[in-house]
Amino acid sequence: MPTEIVMPNLGFDTQSGRLIEWLKKPGDTIQRGDVLAVVESDKANVELESVAAGVLLDILAPTDSEVAVGAVIAHIGAPHELVAPPTTAAPAPASPRVPDVSPIARRMAEEHRIDLSAITGSGRDGRIVREDVEAAINLTSENLTPRPLSVLGEGVKFLALPRVRKAAREAGIDLALVPATGAQGQVTPADLARYLAVQSATRAQAAVPAPVTRSAAPVPAREGAREIAISRARRTMGERLGKHKREAPHFYVTGEFDVEAAMARLTGRARINDLLQFLTVRTLLRVPELNATYEGERLFHHEAVHLGIAVALDDGLLTPVLRHAERLSLEGIADETRALIARARAGRLKADEIGGASFTISNLGMIKQVERFTAVINPPQVAILAVGAVRQRPVVVDGGLHVRRTVYLTISGDHRVVDGMHLARYLATFGEELERFTG
């Protein structure tokens, strides 16, 4: 049985993704984990990996199409399941129109030599009835000059069946105003019905007061300024974080940490930022209240630490996810973080790296002037850690004044589900983990 390839979940509150490029075509042999396509979400470009091995049987969503999350976009199966594209057969010639005619209408048409194929029927399902043939006879009698069947208004003449004229009189409609579509130029019952429907809709619309709209004032061009297009990712990020900041009451707690001894112990590929991430993971395992998400008024504490790492891009901020960070050593976090950031900047993230973080670190420490700052919580998470620059600062140690490298950490909390004590416990526990690392 073929395996369905679906549009993956591309992050919290993401409803769809756009297929940028298919990297495989039907008939290609696929291994599990092969990249099939590149998908654009509201946050980033994502590589869509195959969940099965076999042959790509078909592609259901073309390039540059917007596809809902969970929709099937392709199938992978065995080679014998590959179906050749159907050949396009030449269209069959159109059959001549055979009108449905009542017996009386057919007999009258034969007697007066009327071509029934030129008559538009006014009966049920377009059936030609006696009145239709009578109208055609009136048009072709004597010198083939149309003979008016009725006169309304100031000498305005037109063709219509008796029952149409009667219906028009009862509705107070001047048939001269009704567009005629009959084969001989007559107003048919369908013409009158359409005209009445349009008039009724027009009157109903006129009865409803037009809504008062306030259009935004046009923004004039700015002399000496260049307009910059705002990317989809930046717009989405602004909308989501702005909405979350309005809905979630943020509050902040800051602590200063001496990292002089810890930096002296760093070896191999690990750097101070890797250490801060490693210590954050260790801390979250001891303070699970902050390794949590608040979704639809339901609070979830997560056993695994899926660490979101904020990465600055040219067109916005992206937060790829280091999944199961609790399983990694310090060296492992260093390697995986570098690879994750490289994929993010290259626009080649995997589907499971774009969403589902349980906690996020936002680090501006590479800018030495940024001493400390506060960060907006990334929904549906309940907390985020802001890391400032590691700098030399005066520190009191055992009653003496020393110059040592320290860092300020500020944690933001969602006051709907956590309080100040949770944030204070996080900073205290982080300090304990830092001391444990230095021995």
C-alpha positions as CSV (number, residue, x, y, z in Angstrom):
1,M,0.0,0.0,0.0
2,P,1.4,3.4,-0.9
3,T,2.7,5.7,1.9
4,E,1.1,9.2,2.0
5,I,3.5,12.2,2.1
6,V,1.7,15.0,3.9
7,M,2.4,18.7,4.4
8,P,4.1,18.7,7.8
9,N,3.2,20.8,10.9
10,L,5.5,23.7,10.4
11,G,5.1,25.3,13.9
12,F,2.6,26.5,16.4
13,D,-0.5,28.1,14.8
14,T,0.8,27.5,11.2
15,Q,-2.1,26.5,9.0
16,S,-0.4,25.9,5.6
17,G,2.9,25.9,3.7
18,R,3.9,26.8,0.2
19,L,5.8,24.3,-2.0
20,I,8.8,26.1,-3.3
21,E,10.6,23.3,-5.1
22,W,10.2,19.5,-5.8
23,L,13.6,17.9,-5.7
24,K,12.3,14.5,-6.9
25,K,10.0,13.5,-9.7
26,P,7.5,10.6,-10.2
27,G,9.5,7.4,-10.9
28,D,12.5,8.3,-8.8
29,T,13.8,5.8,-6.3
30,I,13.5,7.2,-2.8
31,Q,15.3,6.2,0.4
32,R,13.9,7.0,3.9
33,G,15.2,10.4,4.9
34,D,15.8,11.7,1.3
35,V,14.8,15.3,0.8
36,L,11.7,15.4,-1.4
37,A,10.9,19.0,-1.6
38,V,11.5,22.5,0.0
39,V,8.5,24.0,1.8
40,E,8.1,27.7,2.9
41,S,6.3,28.3,6.2
42,D,5.5,31.5,8.0
43,K,8.9,31.2,9.6
44,A,11.4,29.7,7.2
45,N,12.2,27.3,4.4
46,V,12.0,23.7,5.4
47,E,13.3,20.5,3.8
48,L,10.6,17.8,3.6
49,E,12.1,14.4,4.2
50,S,10.7,11.1,3.1
51,V,9.2,8.9,5.8
52,A,9.4,5.8,3.6
53,A,11.5,4.0,1.0
54,G,10.3,3.1,-2.5
55,V,9.4,4.9,-5.6
56,L,7.8,8.4,-5.8
57,L,4.5,7.4,-7.4
58,D,2.9,10.8,-7.9
59,I,2.9,14.5,-6.9
60,L,-0.4,16.0,-6.0
61,A,0.6,19.5,-5.1
62,P,2.5,21.5,-7.8
63,T,5.3,24.0,-7.2
64,D,4.3,27.4,-5.8
65,S,1.0,26.1,-4.4
66,E,-0.3,26.8,-0.9
67,V,-1.2,23.5,0.9
68,A,-3.0,23.0,4.2
69,V,-1.0,21.3,7.0
70,G,-1.9,17.6,6.9
71,A,-2.9,17.5,3.3
72,V,-1.5,14.7,1.1
73,I,1.0,16.0,-1.4
74,A,2.5,12.8,-2.8
75,H,2.7,9.0,-2.5
76,I,5.6,6.6,-2.2
77,G,5.2,2.9,-2.9
78,A,6.5,-0.1,-4.8
79,P,7.6,0.1,-8.5
80,H,4.6,-1.9,-9.7
81,E,2.3,0.7,-8.2
82,L,3.6,3.4,-10.5
83,V,0.9,4.3,-13.0
84,A,1.7,5.7,-16.4
85,P,0.1,9.0,-17.2
86,P,-3.1,8.6,-19.2
87,T,-2.9,9.4,-22.9
88,T,-5.0,12.3,-24.0
89,A,-7.6,11.2,-26.4
90,A,-9.0,13.4,-29.1
91,P,-12.3,14.9,-28.0
92,A,-15.3,13.3,-29.6
93,P,-17.2,15.5,-32.1
94,A,-20.1,17.2,-30.5
95,S,-23.4,15.5,-31.2
96,P,-26.1,17.6,-32.9
97,R,-28.6,19.1,-30.5
98,V,-31.7,17.0,-30.3
99,P,-34.4,19.1,-28.6
100,D,-37.1,17.5,-26.4
101,V,-40.4,18.4,-28.1
102,S,-43.9,17.9,-27.1
103,P,-46.1,15.9,-29.6
104,I,-48.4,18.9,-30.3
105,A,-45.4,21.2,-30.8
106,R,-43.8,18.7,-33.2
107,R,-46.9,18.3,-35.3
108,M,-47.4,22.1,-35.6
109,A,-43.7,22.5,-36.5
110,E,-44.1,19.9,-39.3
111,E,-47.2,21.6,-40.7
112,H,-45.6,25.0,-40.8
113,R,-42.1,23.8,-41.8
114,I,-40.5,25.2,-38.6
115,D,-36.9,24.2,-37.8
116,L,-37.1,22.9,-34.2
117,S,-33.3,23.1,-33.7
118,A,-33.5,26.9,-33.9
119,I,-36.1,27.2,-31.2
120,T,-35.3,27.7,-27.5
121,G,-37.8,25.7,-25.4
122,S,-39.5,27.4,-22.5
123,G,-40.9,24.2,-20.9
124,R,-39.4,22.1,-18.2
125,D,-35.7,21.2,-18.8
126,G,-35.8,23.3,-22.0
127,R,-38.6,21.3,-23.6
128,I,-40.2,22.9,-26.7
129,V,-43.9,23.3,-26.2
130,R,-46.8,24.5,-28.3
131,E,-46.3,28.2,-27.3
132,D,-42.7,28.2,-28.5
133,V,-43.8,26.9,-31.9
134,E,-46.7,29.4,-32.1
135,A,-44.2,32.2,-31.5
136,A,-42.0,30.9,-34.3
137,I,-45.0,30.7,-36.6
138,N,-45.9,34.3,-35.9
139,L,-42.4,35.4,-36.8
140,T,-42.3,33.6,-40.1
141,S,-45.9,34.2,-41.3
142,E,-46.8,36.5,-44.2
143,N,-43.7,38.4,-45.4
144,L,-41.5,37.2,-42.6
145,T,-41.9,40.5,-40.7
146,P,-42.2,40.0,-37.0
147,R,-45.7,40.5,-35.8
148,P,-46.0,42.1,-32.3
149,L,-47.9,40.0,-29.9
150,S,-48.4,42.8,-27.4
151,V,-47.9,46.6,-27.1
152,L,-47.1,48.4,-24.0
153,G,-46.0,52.0,-23.4
154,E,-45.7,54.7,-26.1
155,G,-45.7,52.5,-29.2
156,V,-43.0,50.1,-28.1
157,K,-43.5,46.8,-29.7
158,F,-41.9,43.4,-28.8
159,L,-42.5,39.7,-29.0
160,A,-43.7,37.6,-26.0
161,L,-45.9,34.6,-25.3
162,P,-49.3,35.3,-23.8
163,R,-48.4,33.8,-20.4
164,V,-45.2,35.9,-20.3
165,R,-47.2,39.0,-21.0
166,K,-49.7,38.1,-18.2
167,A,-46.9,37.5,-15.7
168,A,-45.3,40.8,-16.6
169,R,-48.5,42.7,-16.2
170,E,-49.1,41.1,-12.7
171,A,-45.5,42.1,-11.7
172,G,-45.8,45.6,-13.1
173,I,-42.9,45.0,-15.5
174,D,-42.5,46.7,-18.8
175,L,-41.5,43.9,-21.1
176,A,-39.6,46.4,-23.3
177,L,-37.0,46.6,-20.6
178,V,-36.5,42.8,-20.3
179,P,-33.5,41.5,-22.4
180,A,-34.8,38.8,-24.8
181,T,-32.9,35.6,-25.5
182,G,-35.5,33.7,-27.6
183,A,-34.4,32.3,-30.9
184,Q,-36.8,34.7,-32.7
185,G,-36.1,37.6,-30.4
186,Q,-39.0,36.9,-28.1
187,V,-38.9,37.4,-24.3
188,T,-39.0,33.9,-22.8
189,P,-40.2,32.9,-19.3
190,A,-36.6,32.5,-18.2
191,D,-35.8,36.0,-19.4
192,L,-38.6,37.4,-17.3
193,A,-37.6,35.3,-14.3
194,R,-34.0,36.5,-14.5
195,Y,-35.1,40.1,-14.8
196,L,-37.4,39.8,-11.7
197,A,-34.6,38.2,-9.7
198,V,-32.1,41.0,-10.5
199,Q,-34.7,43.7,-9.7
200,S,-35.5,42.0,-6.3
201,A,-31.8,41.7,-5.4
202,T,-31.2,45.4,-6.4
203,R,-34.0,46.5,-4.2
204,A,-32.8,44.4,-1.2
205,Q,-29.3,45.8,-1.6
206,A,-30.6,49.3,-1.7
207,A,-32.5,48.8,1.5
208,V,-29.4,47.8,3.5
209,P,-27.4,50.9,4.6
210,A,-23.8,50.8,3.3
211,P,-21.3,50.2,6.1
212,V,-19.1,53.1,7.1
213,T,-15.5,52.2,6.3
214,R,-12.4,54.2,7.2
215,S,-9.7,53.5,4.7
216,A,-6.2,54.0,5.8
217,A,-4.7,57.2,4.7
218,P,-2.2,56.6,1.9
219,V,1.4,56.9,2.9
220,P,3.3,59.3,0.7
221,A,6.7,58.5,-0.7
222,R,9.5,59.7,1.5
223,E,12.1,61.9,-0.2
224,G,15.6,60.5,0.4
225,A,14.2,57.2,1.7
226,R,14.1,53.7,0.2
227,E,11.1,51.5,0.9
228,I,12.0,48.0,2.1
229,A,9.6,45.1,1.5
230,I,8.6,43.3,4.7
231,S,9.0,39.5,4.3
232,R,6.2,37.1,5.1
233,A,8.3,35.6,8.0
234,R,8.8,39.0,9.6
235,R,5.2,40.0,9.3
236,T,4.1,36.7,10.8
237,M,6.6,37.0,13.7
238,G,5.4,40.5,14.4
239,E,1.8,39.5,14.4
240,R,2.3,36.4,16.6
241,L,4.6,38.1,19.2
242,G,2.6,41.3,19.3
243,K,-0.6,39.3,19.9
244,H,1.1,37.2,22.6
245,K,2.6,40.2,24.3
246,R,-0.9,41.7,24.6
247,E,-2.5,38.5,25.8
248,A,0.2,37.2,28.1
249,P,1.2,39.4,31.1
250,H,5.0,39.3,30.9
251,F,7.3,39.8,33.9
252,Y,11.0,39.6,34.3
253,V,13.7,38.6,36.7
254,T,17.5,39.3,36.2
255,G,20.6,37.7,37.7
256,E,24.4,38.3,37.3
257,F,26.6,35.2,37.0
258,D,30.4,35.0,37.4
259,V,31.7,32.8,34.5
260,E,35.4,33.4,34.9
261,A,36.2,29.9,36.3
262,A,33.8,28.2,33.9
263,M,35.4,29.8,30.8
264,A,38.8,28.7,32.0
265,R,37.6,25.1,32.1
266,L,36.2,25.1,28.5
267,T,38.1,22.8,26.2
268,G,37.6,21.4,22.7
269,R,34.9,22.9,20.4
270,A,32.7,24.2,23.2
271,R,32.4,28.0,23.8
272,I,30.7,30.1,26.4
273,N,27.4,30.2,24.5
274,D,27.4,26.4,24.3
275,L,28.0,26.2,28.0
276,L,25.1,28.6,28.7
277,Q,22.8,26.4,26.6
278,F,24.0,23.2,28.3
279,L,23.5,24.7,31.8
280,T,20.0,25.9,30.7
281,V,19.0,22.4,29.8
282,R,20.3,21.0,33.1
283,T,18.4,23.7,34.9
284,L,15.1,23.1,33.1
285,L,15.2,19.4,34.1
286,R,15.1,20.6,37.7
287,V,12.6,23.4,37.1
288,P,10.0,21.8,34.9
289,E,7.5,24.5,35.4
290,L,9.4,26.6,32.9
291,N,10.0,23.8,30.4
292,A,6.3,24.1,29.5
293,T,3.7,25.3,27.0
294,Y,0.3,26.9,27.5
295,E,-2.0,25.9,24.7
296,G,-5.7,26.6,24.5
297,E,-5.9,27.3,28.3
298,R,-4.1,23.9,28.9
299,L,-0.7,23.8,30.6
300,F,1.8,21.1,29.6
301,H,5.1,20.3,31.4
302,H,7.5,18.6,29.1
303,E,9.8,15.7,30.0
304,A,12.1,16.4,27.0
305,V,13.9,19.7,26.6
306,H,13.3,20.9,23.0
307,L,15.5,24.0,23.1
308,G,14.6,26.9,20.7
309,I,17.6,29.0,19.7
310,A,16.9,32.5,18.3
311,V,18.9,33.1,15.1
312,A,19.1,36.5,13.5
313,L,18.6,36.5,9.7
314,D,18.6,39.3,7.1
315,D,14.8,39.3,6.9
316,G,13.9,38.6,10.5
317,L,14.4,36.3,13.5
318,L,14.1,32.5,13.3
319,T,14.0,30.1,16.2
320,P,15.0,26.6,15.1
321,V,14.7,23.8,17.6
322,L,17.4,21.6,19.1
323,R,15.3,18.6,19.9
324,H,16.0,16.4,23.0
325,A,18.8,18.6,24.1
326,E,18.7,16.7,27.5
327,R,20.4,13.8,25.7
328,L,23.4,15.8,24.6
329,S,26.7,16.4,26.3
330,L,28.3,19.9,26.2
331,E,30.3,18.9,23.1
332,G,27.2,17.5,21.6
333,I,25.3,20.7,22.1
334,A,28.1,22.6,20.6
335,D,28.2,20.5,17.4
336,E,24.4,20.2,17.0
337,T,23.9,23.9,17.6
338,R,26.4,25.0,14.9
339,A,24.8,22.6,12.4
340,L,21.3,23.8,13.3
341,I,22.2,27.5,12.9
342,A,24.0,26.8,9.6
343,R,20.9,25.0,8.2
344,A,18.7,27.9,9.4
345,R,20.8,30.5,7.7
346,A,20.9,28.4,4.5
347,G,17.1,28.0,4.5
348,R,17.4,24.2,4.7
349,L,15.9,23.3,8.1
350,K,14.1,20.0,8.5
351,A,10.4,19.9,9.4
352,D,10.9,18.9,13.0
353,E,13.4,21.7,13.5
354,I,10.9,24.5,12.8
355,G,8.5,24.2,15.7
356,G,7.7,22.5,19.0
357,A,10.2,24.2,21.3
358,S,9.5,23.9,25.0
359,F,11.8,26.8,25.9
360,T,13.8,29.4,24.0
361,I,17.2,31.2,24.5
362,S,17.7,34.6,22.9
363,N,21.3,35.6,22.9
364,L,22.6,39.1,22.0
365,G,25.9,38.5,23.8
366,M,27.9,38.8,20.5
367,I,27.2,42.6,20.7
368,K,29.5,43.7,23.6
369,Q,27.5,46.9,24.2
370,V,24.3,44.8,25.1
371,E,24.6,44.4,28.8
372,R,21.1,43.0,29.4
373,F,17.7,43.0,27.7
374,T,14.3,41.5,28.0
375,A,12.7,39.1,25.4
376,V,9.1,38.5,24.4
377,I,8.0,34.9,25.1
378,N,7.6,32.8,22.0
379,P,4.0,31.3,22.1
380,P,2.9,28.8,23.3
381,Q,6.0,28.6,25.6
382,V,5.7,30.1,29.1
383,A,9.2,31.5,29.4
384,I,12.3,32.7,27.5
385,L,15.9,33.4,28.6
386,A,17.7,36.6,27.4
387,V,21.5,36.4,27.4
388,G,23.6,39.6,27.4
389,A,27.3,40.1,26.7
390,V,30.0,38.4,28.7
391,R,32.2,41.3,29.9
392,Q,34.7,42.1,32.6
393,R,33.0,43.7,35.6
394,P,34.0,44.5,39.2
395,V,33.0,41.6,41.5
396,V,33.3,41.2,45.2
397,V,34.9,37.9,46.1
398,D,35.5,37.0,49.8
399,G,35.4,40.6,50.7
400,G,37.8,41.7,48.0
401,L,37.2,43.6,44.8
402,H,38.1,41.7,41.7
403,V,37.6,42.2,37.9
404,R,36.0,39.0,36.5
405,R,34.0,38.1,33.4
406,T,30.3,38.0,34.2
407,V,27.0,37.7,32.3
408,Y,23.5,39.0,32.9
409,L,20.6,36.6,32.4
410,T,17.0,37.9,32.3
411,I,14.2,35.4,32.2
412,S,10.7,36.4,31.1
413,G,7.6,34.6,32.4
414,D,4.0,34.3,31.4
415,H,2.2,35.4,34.6
416,R,-0.9,33.5,33.7
417,V,0.8,30.2,34.6
418,V,4.1,31.0,36.4
419,D,5.0,33.5,39.0
420,G,8.1,35.2,40.4
421,M,9.2,32.3,42.5
422,H,9.4,30.0,39.5
423,L,11.7,32.5,37.8
424,A,13.8,33.1,40.9
425,R,14.2,29.3,41.3
426,Y,15.4,29.0,37.8
427,L,18.2,31.6,38.3
428,A,19.1,30.0,41.6
429,T,19.3,26.5,40.1
430,F,21.3,27.9,37.1
431,G,23.8,29.2,39.6
432,E,24.0,25.8,41.2
433,E,24.6,24.1,37.9
434,L,27.3,26.6,37.0
435,E,29.1,25.9,40.3
436,R,28.8,22.1,39.7
437,F,30.4,22.5,36.3
438,T,33.4,24.5,37.7
439,G,33.8,21.9,40.5
